[in-house]
Amino acid sequence: MKSVLQIIFGLLVFFFFGVCLWQAIAWPTQAKLFPLTILIPMLLIAALNLSLELMSGYGKRSMSGASVDVQSRQGTDNALLRRRTMIIFLWILGFLMGIWLLGFSLSIPLFVFLYLKVYSKEEWMLALLLAGAAWLLFFGLFDRLLHLPFPEGILFTLL
């Protein structure tokens, strides 16, 4: 039963991205660059996921029958799981607030740096290097290559 539900979900996800891609193709060139950059890889990933789900029915199942999530949760306290979920939710909320306040170009490297330094407790050099790489990728791809303007953060528009 679970496999059938996963296949149905995979079909719905594939259909969703397909419809979004079909809608975005009709847009003017400048408007459709960003959606196509996201939708084409997502449609390919959804197709890959769907094909793997369809082929998994023909392969051997694990003897336990339990999903990876259930297996990884065994022996873990529910309070700890709730705490970890809340922490990740707060990081995502903080990232969204950073985008709203500072804009994408500052929030992306700042978020990468803070997550690596504060939550993952990585070294300064690695956190700075990866934050710089995130900014360079964002700036190079969306600003220089695709020429997509992203709005300034609310703080910069107020100032």
Protein Blocks (a to p, Z undefined) as FASTA:
>chain_A
ZZmmmmmmmmmmmmmmmmmmmmmmmpcfklmmmmmmmmmmmmmmmmmmmmmmmmmmmmcc
dfklpafklmmmgopafklmmmmmmmmmmmmmmmmmmmmmnojmlmmmmmmmmmmmmmno
pafklmmmmmmmmmmmmmmmmmmmnopacdddfklmmZZ
